[in-house]
């Protein structure tokens, strides 16, 4: 049976992040991709030119259309922009009983554009995190969700405890922003124990959409019915390949390479 994944996220006209990254990733991992748009961003690799959110009603209407016919095997959320869109999203997830829910708590684009209004963080914690199978913050997002600075390994673990304490089933704090020059190491807490996902750090400016791509890969794997740990391991390999096999597209922060993981797999066959 064909597995289906739904992304609830914003559009990146440049094609490297947002629903474009999600759908490319779903496709590469053999999962049928569906999308509910939350906002349109006008952007390229040099930056965000504009952000045009949709109404919560428009988001609900898309989710109803998908839910009434297509029952996703996994759902991921990316840019949600407002408290109203978060509430609509949470309501639909509950109404349709969707499982394998990956919450990527997207907040700010690289250049500083707001992808989630500050006052919407509360709604994310209250309405959405309790529905999450896994939450995938980077360091600044983990700090914003918990309201605490993260400086040490112990702080990271505390943040995982806090996020699971908010009702999420598990938490994975990504290492991309942690200042380690040798490796990028993610911390995964499944509610009982911690594991690390470690990859070599690649010195590149072409990292636009890494978070979206990673969480989309996680959702695609969960849609296939594998464990959270196995899904996280595959997602790590997917993003590692996508960063290493750079495409050099655009004059600024270019996209990752969504083909790279499968190209490597084929080469190794
Ligand atoms: O990477 C976060 C992100 C998510 N969604 C959209 C984006 C970005 C970053 O620019 O544009 C639509």
py3Dmol code that shows the C-alpha trace and the ligand (Angstrom):
import py3Dmol

protein = """\
ATOM      1  CA  UNK A   1       0.000   0.000   0.000  1.00  0.00           C
ATOM      2  CA  UNK A   2       1.252   3.454  -0.874  1.00  0.00           C
ATOM      3  CA  UNK A   3       2.153   5.432   2.238  1.00  0.00           C
ATOM      4  CA  UNK A   4       1.076   9.075   2.390  1.00  0.00           C
ATOM      5  CA  UNK A   5       2.535  12.041   4.253  1.00  0.00           C
ATOM      6  CA  UNK A   6       1.058  15.506   4.720  1.00  0.00           C
ATOM      7  CA  UNK A   7       3.047  18.685   5.237  1.00  0.00           C
ATOM      8  CA  UNK A   8       1.363  21.696   6.827  1.00  0.00           C
ATOM      9  CA  UNK A   9       3.816  24.493   6.064  1.00  0.00           C
ATOM     10  CA  UNK A  10       4.720  27.593   4.114  1.00  0.00           C
ATOM     11  CA  UNK A  11       5.768  27.901   0.484  1.00  0.00           C
ATOM     12  CA  UNK A  12       9.345  28.933  -0.364  1.00  0.00           C
ATOM     13  CA  UNK A  13       9.349  30.302  -3.904  1.00  0.00           C
ATOM     14  CA  UNK A  14      13.070  29.491  -4.074  1.00  0.00           C
ATOM     15  CA  UNK A  15      12.266  25.809  -3.664  1.00  0.00           C
ATOM     16  CA  UNK A  16      14.800  24.969  -0.942  1.00  0.00           C
ATOM     17  CA  UNK A  17      12.705  25.072   2.243  1.00  0.00           C
ATOM     18  CA  UNK A  18       9.040  24.858   3.218  1.00  0.00           C
ATOM     19  CA  UNK A  19       6.572  22.653   1.384  1.00  0.00           C
ATOM     20  CA  UNK A  20       8.870  22.423  -1.625  1.00  0.00           C
ATOM     21  CA  UNK A  21      11.611  20.800   0.476  1.00  0.00           C
ATOM     22  CA  UNK A  22       9.047  18.590   2.188  1.00  0.00           C
ATOM     23  CA  UNK A  23       7.429  17.294  -0.993  1.00  0.00           C
ATOM     24  CA  UNK A  24      10.786  16.640  -2.673  1.00  0.00           C
ATOM     25  CA  UNK A  25      11.898  14.700   0.399  1.00  0.00           C
ATOM     26  CA  UNK A  26       8.689  12.669   0.593  1.00  0.00           C
ATOM     27  CA  UNK A  27       9.063  11.787  -3.082  1.00  0.00           C
ATOM     28  CA  UNK A  28      12.696  10.727  -2.695  1.00  0.00           C
ATOM     29  CA  UNK A  29      11.794   8.466   0.216  1.00  0.00           C
ATOM     30  CA  UNK A  30       9.002   6.778  -1.716  1.00  0.00           C
ATOM     31  CA  UNK A  31       6.079   8.340   0.126  1.00  0.00           C
ATOM     32  CA  UNK A  32       3.134  10.105  -1.552  1.00  0.00           C
ATOM     33  CA  UNK A  33       3.241  13.783  -0.596  1.00  0.00           C
ATOM     34  CA  UNK A  34       0.332  16.081   0.222  1.00  0.00           C
ATOM     35  CA  UNK A  35       0.375  19.685   1.416  1.00  0.00           C
ATOM     36  CA  UNK A  36      -1.694  22.262   3.242  1.00  0.00           C
ATOM     37  CA  UNK A  37      -0.255  25.732   2.724  1.00  0.00           C
ATOM     38  CA  UNK A  38      -0.117  28.131   5.673  1.00  0.00           C
ATOM     39  CA  UNK A  39       1.650  31.053   4.015  1.00  0.00           C
ATOM     40  CA  UNK A  40       3.353  32.105   0.841  1.00  0.00           C
ATOM     41  CA  UNK A  41       6.873  33.489   1.137  1.00  0.00           C
ATOM     42  CA  UNK A  42       8.557  35.364  -1.684  1.00  0.00           C
ATOM     43  CA  UNK A  43      12.215  34.458  -1.403  1.00  0.00           C
ATOM     44  CA  UNK A  44      15.354  33.277  -3.100  1.00  0.00           C
ATOM     45  CA  UNK A  45      18.736  32.164  -1.797  1.00  0.00           C
ATOM     46  CA  UNK A  46      19.562  35.782  -0.882  1.00  0.00           C
ATOM     47  CA  UNK A  47      16.645  36.302   1.469  1.00  0.00           C
ATOM     48  CA  UNK A  48      12.959  36.674   2.170  1.00  0.00           C
ATOM     49  CA  UNK A  49      11.231  39.468   0.222  1.00  0.00           C
ATOM     50  CA  UNK A  50       7.747  39.005   1.627  1.00  0.00           C
ATOM     51  CA  UNK A  51       5.558  36.830   3.839  1.00  0.00           C
ATOM     52  CA  UNK A  52       1.868  36.434   3.003  1.00  0.00           C
ATOM     53  CA  UNK A  53      -0.012  34.278   5.519  1.00  0.00           C
ATOM     54  CA  UNK A  54      -3.241  32.499   4.630  1.00  0.00           C
ATOM     55  CA  UNK A  55      -6.303  32.700   6.856  1.00  0.00           C
ATOM     56  CA  UNK A  56      -6.852  29.975   9.450  1.00  0.00           C
ATOM     57  CA  UNK A  57     -10.034  29.176   7.518  1.00  0.00           C
ATOM     58  CA  UNK A  58      -8.045  28.474   4.345  1.00  0.00           C
ATOM     59  CA  UNK A  59      -5.772  26.129   6.298  1.00  0.00           C
ATOM     60  CA  UNK A  60      -8.704  24.293   7.887  1.00  0.00           C
ATOM     61  CA  UNK A  61     -10.381  23.927   4.521  1.00  0.00           C
ATOM     62  CA  UNK A  62      -7.278  22.240   3.056  1.00  0.00           C
ATOM     63  CA  UNK A  63      -6.977  19.938   6.077  1.00  0.00           C
ATOM     64  CA  UNK A  64     -10.656  18.980   5.851  1.00  0.00           C
ATOM     65  CA  UNK A  65     -10.268  18.163   2.169  1.00  0.00           C
ATOM     66  CA  UNK A  66      -7.259  15.947   2.846  1.00  0.00           C
ATOM     67  CA  UNK A  67      -8.734  14.376   5.983  1.00  0.00           C
ATOM     68  CA  UNK A  68     -12.055  13.452   4.414  1.00  0.00           C
ATOM     69  CA  UNK A  69     -10.446  11.488   1.617  1.00  0.00           C
ATOM     70  CA  UNK A  70      -6.762  10.774   1.970  1.00  0.00           C
ATOM     71  CA  UNK A  71      -5.855   9.875   5.593  1.00  0.00           C
ATOM     72  CA  UNK A  72      -2.138  10.612   5.928  1.00  0.00           C
ATOM     73  CA  UNK A  73       0.136   7.994   7.536  1.00  0.00           C
ATOM     74  CA  UNK A  74       2.256  10.830   8.918  1.00  0.00           C
ATOM     75  CA  UNK A  75       1.931  14.593   9.284  1.00  0.00           C
ATOM     76  CA  UNK A  76       4.600  17.240   9.641  1.00  0.00           C
ATOM     77  CA  UNK A  77       4.214  20.881  10.478  1.00  0.00           C
ATOM     78  CA  UNK A  78       6.658  23.623   9.479  1.00  0.00           C
ATOM     79  CA  UNK A  79       5.999  27.354   9.251  1.00  0.00           C
ATOM     80  CA  UNK A  80       2.616  27.964  10.918  1.00  0.00           C
ATOM     81  CA  UNK A  81       2.937  31.748  11.344  1.00  0.00           C
ATOM     82  CA  UNK A  82       0.047  32.536  13.714  1.00  0.00           C
ATOM     83  CA  UNK A  83      -1.740  31.270  16.818  1.00  0.00           C
ATOM     84  CA  UNK A  84      -4.932  30.932  14.763  1.00  0.00           C
ATOM     85  CA  UNK A  85      -3.260  28.664  12.199  1.00  0.00           C
ATOM     86  CA  UNK A  86      -1.730  26.603  15.021  1.00  0.00           C
ATOM     87  CA  UNK A  87      -5.166  26.172  16.592  1.00  0.00           C
ATOM     88  CA  UNK A  88      -6.742  25.136  13.271  1.00  0.00           C
ATOM     89  CA  UNK A  89      -3.946  22.664  12.689  1.00  0.00           C
ATOM     90  CA  UNK A  90      -4.257  21.151  16.165  1.00  0.00           C
ATOM     91  CA  UNK A  91      -8.028  20.898  15.781  1.00  0.00           C
ATOM     92  CA  UNK A  92      -7.760  18.960  12.512  1.00  0.00           C
ATOM     93  CA  UNK A  93      -5.063  16.621  13.856  1.00  0.00           C
ATOM     94  CA  UNK A  94      -7.342  15.822  16.799  1.00  0.00           C
ATOM     95  CA  UNK A  95     -10.528  15.573  14.741  1.00  0.00           C
ATOM     96  CA  UNK A  96      -9.083  13.105  12.229  1.00  0.00           C
ATOM     97  CA  UNK A  97      -6.998  11.260  14.822  1.00  0.00           C
ATOM     98  CA  UNK A  98      -3.789  11.684  12.803  1.00  0.00           C
ATOM     99  CA  UNK A  99      -0.740   9.951  14.245  1.00  0.00           C
ATOM    100  CA  UNK A 100       3.000  10.077  13.489  1.00  0.00           C
ATOM    101  CA  UNK A 101       2.958  13.828  13.971  1.00  0.00           C
ATOM    102  CA  UNK A 102       6.304  15.609  13.495  1.00  0.00           C
ATOM    103  CA  UNK A 103       6.346  19.185  14.793  1.00  0.00           C
ATOM    104  CA  UNK A 104       9.219  21.267  13.420  1.00  0.00           C
ATOM    105  CA  UNK A 105       8.780  24.471  15.449  1.00  0.00           C
ATOM    106  CA  UNK A 106       9.941  26.848  12.711  1.00  0.00           C
ATOM    107  CA  UNK A 107      10.267  30.400  14.050  1.00  0.00           C
ATOM    108  CA  UNK A 108      12.732  32.587  12.157  1.00  0.00           C
ATOM    109  CA  UNK A 109      14.321  32.420   8.683  1.00  0.00           C
ATOM    110  CA  UNK A 110      18.095  32.704   8.348  1.00  0.00           C
ATOM    111  CA  UNK A 111      17.949  36.394   7.451  1.00  0.00           C
ATOM    112  CA  UNK A 112      15.733  37.125  10.469  1.00  0.00           C
ATOM    113  CA  UNK A 113      12.250  37.143   8.888  1.00  0.00           C
ATOM    114  CA  UNK A 114       9.481  36.064  11.219  1.00  0.00           C
ATOM    115  CA  UNK A 115       7.942  32.726  10.280  1.00  0.00           C
ATOM    116  CA  UNK A 116       6.090  32.376  13.597  1.00  0.00           C
ATOM    117  CA  UNK A 117       4.671  35.365  15.447  1.00  0.00           C
ATOM    118  CA  UNK A 118       6.123  35.693  18.952  1.00  0.00           C
ATOM    119  CA  UNK A 119       2.734  35.477  20.630  1.00  0.00           C
ATOM    120  CA  UNK A 120       2.048  32.201  18.782  1.00  0.00           C
ATOM    121  CA  UNK A 121       4.728  30.306  20.743  1.00  0.00           C
ATOM    122  CA  UNK A 122       2.274  29.880  23.628  1.00  0.00           C
ATOM    123  CA  UNK A 123      -0.314  28.301  21.326  1.00  0.00           C
ATOM    124  CA  UNK A 124       2.335  25.985  19.941  1.00  0.00           C
ATOM    125  CA  UNK A 125       3.211  24.783  23.433  1.00  0.00           C
ATOM    126  CA  UNK A 126      -0.365  24.488  24.618  1.00  0.00           C
ATOM    127  CA  UNK A 127      -2.229  23.189  21.559  1.00  0.00           C
ATOM    128  CA  UNK A 128       0.285  21.496  19.296  1.00  0.00           C
ATOM    129  CA  UNK A 129       3.108  19.962  21.335  1.00  0.00           C
ATOM    130  CA  UNK A 130       0.761  17.556  23.172  1.00  0.00           C
ATOM    131  CA  UNK A 131      -0.101  16.046  19.767  1.00  0.00           C
ATOM    132  CA  UNK A 132       3.512  15.522  18.718  1.00  0.00           C
ATOM    133  CA  UNK A 133       5.167  12.155  18.224  1.00  0.00           C
ATOM    134  CA  UNK A 134       8.391  14.136  17.971  1.00  0.00           C
ATOM    135  CA  UNK A 135       9.395  17.802  18.152  1.00  0.00           C
ATOM    136  CA  UNK A 136      12.526  18.856  16.247  1.00  0.00           C
ATOM    137  CA  UNK A 137      13.756  22.261  17.466  1.00  0.00           C
ATOM    138  CA  UNK A 138      17.145  23.760  16.689  1.00  0.00           C
ATOM    139  CA  UNK A 139      18.880  25.376  19.652  1.00  0.00           C
ATOM    140  CA  UNK A 140      17.235  28.834  19.454  1.00  0.00           C
ATOM    141  CA  UNK A 141      13.813  27.201  19.006  1.00  0.00           C
ATOM    142  CA  UNK A 142      14.376  24.922  22.003  1.00  0.00           C
ATOM    143  CA  UNK A 143      15.281  28.021  24.029  1.00  0.00           C
ATOM    144  CA  UNK A 144      12.155  29.854  22.866  1.00  0.00           C
ATOM    145  CA  UNK A 145       9.890  26.887  23.661  1.00  0.00           C
ATOM    146  CA  UNK A 146      11.317  26.364  27.148  1.00  0.00           C
ATOM    147  CA  UNK A 147      12.149  29.987  27.980  1.00  0.00           C
ATOM    148  CA  UNK A 148      15.613  28.898  29.140  1.00  0.00           C
ATOM    149  CA  UNK A 149      19.072  29.476  27.747  1.00  0.00           C
ATOM    150  CA  UNK A 150      20.904  26.372  26.571  1.00  0.00           C
ATOM    151  CA  UNK A 151      24.663  26.481  27.139  1.00  0.00           C
ATOM    152  CA  UNK A 152      25.650  22.965  28.100  1.00  0.00           C
ATOM    153  CA  UNK A 153      24.860  19.361  27.412  1.00  0.00           C
ATOM    154  CA  UNK A 154      22.952  19.267  30.701  1.00  0.00           C
ATOM    155  CA  UNK A 155      20.858  22.255  29.538  1.00  0.00           C
ATOM    156  CA  UNK A 156      20.012  20.391  26.319  1.00  0.00           C
ATOM    157  CA  UNK A 157      18.821  17.401  28.314  1.00  0.00           C
ATOM    158  CA  UNK A 158      16.774  19.686  30.580  1.00  0.00           C
ATOM    159  CA  UNK A 159      15.155  21.221  27.480  1.00  0.00           C
ATOM    160  CA  UNK A 160      14.235  17.733  26.220  1.00  0.00           C
ATOM    161  CA  UNK A 161      12.684  16.918  29.608  1.00  0.00           C
ATOM    162  CA  UNK A 162      10.743  20.206  29.527  1.00  0.00           C
ATOM    163  CA  UNK A 163       9.449  19.665  25.975  1.00  0.00           C
ATOM    164  CA  UNK A 164       8.346  16.103  26.739  1.00  0.00           C
ATOM    165  CA  UNK A 165       6.841  17.541  29.925  1.00  0.00           C
ATOM    166  CA  UNK A 166       4.684  19.768  27.697  1.00  0.00           C
ATOM    167  CA  UNK A 167       3.100  16.616  26.288  1.00  0.00           C
ATOM    168  CA  UNK A 168       5.245  15.712  23.277  1.00  0.00           C
ATOM    169  CA  UNK A 169       6.067  12.010  23.054  1.00  0.00           C
ATOM    170  CA  UNK A 170       9.698  12.696  22.158  1.00  0.00           C
ATOM    171  CA  UNK A 171      12.132  15.476  21.366  1.00  0.00           C
ATOM    172  CA  UNK A 172      15.145  15.829  19.080  1.00  0.00           C
ATOM    173  CA  UNK A 173      17.309  18.918  19.503  1.00  0.00           C
ATOM    174  CA  UNK A 174      19.366  19.505  16.382  1.00  0.00           C
ATOM    175  CA  UNK A 175      23.069  20.298  16.638  1.00  0.00           C
ATOM    176  CA  UNK A 176      23.394  22.585  13.629  1.00  0.00           C
ATOM    177  CA  UNK A 177      23.642  25.771  15.742  1.00  0.00           C
ATOM    178  CA  UNK A 178      25.739  24.476  18.633  1.00  0.00           C
ATOM    179  CA  UNK A 179      29.165  25.782  17.612  1.00  0.00           C
ATOM    180  CA  UNK A 180      30.903  22.394  17.394  1.00  0.00           C
ATOM    181  CA  UNK A 181      33.259  22.726  14.427  1.00  0.00           C
ATOM    182  CA  UNK A 182      33.993  19.024  13.938  1.00  0.00           C
ATOM    183  CA  UNK A 183      30.574  17.455  13.983  1.00  0.00           C
ATOM    184  CA  UNK A 184      26.873  18.163  14.094  1.00  0.00           C
ATOM    185  CA  UNK A 185      25.367  16.073  16.823  1.00  0.00           C
ATOM    186  CA  UNK A 186      21.633  15.869  17.488  1.00  0.00           C
ATOM    187  CA  UNK A 187      20.234  14.819  20.852  1.00  0.00           C
ATOM    188  CA  UNK A 188      17.208  12.511  20.745  1.00  0.00           C
ATOM    189  CA  UNK A 189      15.105  11.828  23.837  1.00  0.00           C
ATOM    190  CA  UNK A 190      12.379   9.223  23.393  1.00  0.00           C
ATOM    191  CA  UNK A 191      10.803   9.924  26.774  1.00  0.00           C
ATOM    192  CA  UNK A 192      12.982   7.326  28.494  1.00  0.00           C
ATOM    193  CA  UNK A 193      16.537   7.552  27.284  1.00  0.00           C
ATOM    194  CA  UNK A 194      18.878   9.709  25.223  1.00  0.00           C
ATOM    195  CA  UNK A 195      20.696   8.823  22.028  1.00  0.00           C
ATOM    196  CA  UNK A 196      22.922  10.915  19.771  1.00  0.00           C
ATOM    197  CA  UNK A 197      22.855  11.223  16.009  1.00  0.00           C
ATOM    198  CA  UNK A 198      26.237  12.367  14.874  1.00  0.00           C
ATOM    199  CA  UNK A 199      27.473  13.508  11.482  1.00  0.00           C
ATOM    200  CA  UNK A 200      30.582  15.280  10.256  1.00  0.00           C
ATOM    201  CA  UNK A 201      30.060  19.045  10.111  1.00  0.00           C
ATOM    202  CA  UNK A 202      30.320  20.331   6.564  1.00  0.00           C
ATOM    203  CA  UNK A 203      31.748  23.784   6.004  1.00  0.00           C
ATOM    204  CA  UNK A 204      29.190  25.207   3.549  1.00  0.00           C
ATOM    205  CA  UNK A 205      26.818  28.143   3.235  1.00  0.00           C
ATOM    206  CA  UNK A 206      24.313  26.006   1.343  1.00  0.00           C
ATOM    207  CA  UNK A 207      22.128  24.952   4.246  1.00  0.00           C
ATOM    208  CA  UNK A 208      18.832  26.608   3.378  1.00  0.00           C
ATOM    209  CA  UNK A 209      15.955  24.302   4.283  1.00  0.00           C
ATOM    210  CA  UNK A 210      17.970  21.787   6.304  1.00  0.00           C
ATOM    211  CA  UNK A 211      15.454  21.755   9.157  1.00  0.00           C
ATOM    212  CA  UNK A 212      12.492  21.311   6.819  1.00  0.00           C
ATOM    213  CA  UNK A 213      14.228  18.537   4.928  1.00  0.00           C
ATOM    214  CA  UNK A 214      15.253  16.684   8.076  1.00  0.00           C
ATOM    215  CA  UNK A 215      11.782  16.754   9.619  1.00  0.00           C
ATOM    216  CA  UNK A 216      10.169  15.794   6.299  1.00  0.00           C
ATOM    217  CA  UNK A 217      12.471  12.766   6.070  1.00  0.00           C
ATOM    218  CA  UNK A 218      11.470  11.834   9.607  1.00  0.00           C
ATOM    219  CA  UNK A 219       7.780  12.076   8.688  1.00  0.00           C
ATOM    220  CA  UNK A 220       8.266  10.024   5.507  1.00  0.00           C
ATOM    221  CA  UNK A 221       9.962   7.239   7.462  1.00  0.00           C
ATOM    222  CA  UNK A 222       7.315   7.301  10.205  1.00  0.00           C
ATOM    223  CA  UNK A 223       4.656   7.003   7.482  1.00  0.00           C
ATOM    224  CA  UNK A 224       6.290   3.668   6.560  1.00  0.00           C
ATOM    225  CA  UNK A 225       5.730   2.450  10.104  1.00  0.00           C
ATOM    226  CA  UNK A 226       9.319   2.325  11.366  1.00  0.00           C
ATOM    227  CA  UNK A 227      10.307   3.299  14.927  1.00  0.00           C
ATOM    228  CA  UNK A 228      11.144   6.869  15.914  1.00  0.00           C
ATOM    229  CA  UNK A 229      14.791   5.910  16.396  1.00  0.00           C
ATOM    230  CA  UNK A 230      15.017   4.234  12.966  1.00  0.00           C
ATOM    231  CA  UNK A 231      13.234   7.190  11.326  1.00  0.00           C
ATOM    232  CA  UNK A 232      15.632   9.628  13.006  1.00  0.00           C
ATOM    233  CA  UNK A 233      18.662   7.612  11.847  1.00  0.00           C
ATOM    234  CA  UNK A 234      17.475   7.627   8.223  1.00  0.00           C
ATOM    235  CA  UNK A 235      16.579  11.327   8.389  1.00  0.00           C
ATOM    236  CA  UNK A 236      20.101  12.070   9.648  1.00  0.00           C
ATOM    237  CA  UNK A 237      21.625  10.177   6.713  1.00  0.00           C
ATOM    238  CA  UNK A 238      19.271  11.922   4.299  1.00  0.00           C
ATOM    239  CA  UNK A 239      20.229  15.414   5.490  1.00  0.00           C
ATOM    240  CA  UNK A 240      23.932  14.554   5.735  1.00  0.00           C
ATOM    241  CA  UNK A 241      23.963  13.503   2.077  1.00  0.00           C
ATOM    242  CA  UNK A 242      21.852  16.535   1.083  1.00  0.00           C
ATOM    243  CA  UNK A 243      24.347  18.925   2.719  1.00  0.00           C
ATOM    244  CA  UNK A 244      27.485  17.128   1.535  1.00  0.00           C
ATOM    245  CA  UNK A 245      26.483  16.875  -2.144  1.00  0.00           C
ATOM    246  CA  UNK A 246      25.953  20.587  -2.539  1.00  0.00           C
ATOM    247  CA  UNK A 247      24.158  21.907  -5.632  1.00  0.00           C
ATOM    248  CA  UNK A 248      25.605  25.450  -5.684  1.00  0.00           C
ATOM    249  CA  UNK A 249      22.267  26.963  -6.720  1.00  0.00           C
ATOM    250  CA  UNK A 250      21.728  30.731  -6.360  1.00  0.00           C
ATOM    251  CA  UNK A 251      24.102  33.467  -5.175  1.00  0.00           C
ATOM    252  CA  UNK A 252      23.271  33.227  -1.471  1.00  0.00           C
ATOM    253  CA  UNK A 253      22.445  30.400   0.932  1.00  0.00           C
ATOM    254  CA  UNK A 254      21.554  27.673  -1.532  1.00  0.00           C
ATOM    255  CA  UNK A 255      19.273  24.681  -0.999  1.00  0.00           C
ATOM    256  CA  UNK A 256      20.380  21.223   0.055  1.00  0.00           C
ATOM    257  CA  UNK A 257      20.457  18.392  -2.464  1.00  0.00           C
ATOM    258  CA  UNK A 258      17.308  16.300  -2.117  1.00  0.00           C
ATOM    259  CA  UNK A 259      18.546  13.753  -4.690  1.00  0.00           C
ATOM    260  CA  UNK A 260      21.795  12.959  -2.898  1.00  0.00           C
ATOM    261  CA  UNK A 261      20.618  10.268  -0.453  1.00  0.00           C
ATOM    262  CA  UNK A 262      19.074   8.073  -3.135  1.00  0.00           C
ATOM    263  CA  UNK A 263      21.956   8.691  -5.531  1.00  0.00           C
ATOM    264  CA  UNK A 264      24.296   7.351  -2.832  1.00  0.00           C
ATOM    265  CA  UNK A 265      22.062   4.369  -2.191  1.00  0.00           C
ATOM    266  CA  UNK A 266      22.036   3.506  -5.883  1.00  0.00           C
ATOM    267  CA  UNK A 267      25.811   3.906  -6.121  1.00  0.00           C
ATOM    268  CA  UNK A 268      26.229   1.493  -3.202  1.00  0.00           C
ATOM    269  CA  UNK A 269      23.973  -1.183  -4.708  1.00  0.00           C
TER     270      UNK A 269
END
"""
ligand_1 = """\
12
LIG
O 13.693 26.706 7.238
C 12.593 27.295 7.812
C 11.570 27.682 6.802
C 10.367 27.038 6.789
N 9.393 27.345 5.921
C 9.559 28.300 5.016
C 10.749 28.989 4.966
C 11.795 28.695 5.881
C 13.056 29.411 5.842
O 13.302 30.319 5.110
O 10.903 29.942 4.052
C 8.463 28.619 4.077
"""
view = py3Dmol.view(width=600, height=400)
view.addModel(protein, "pdb")
view.setStyle({"model": 0}, {"cartoon": {"style": "trace"}})
view.addModel(ligand_1, "xyz")
view.setStyle({"model": 1}, {"stick": {}})
view.zoomTo()
view.show()
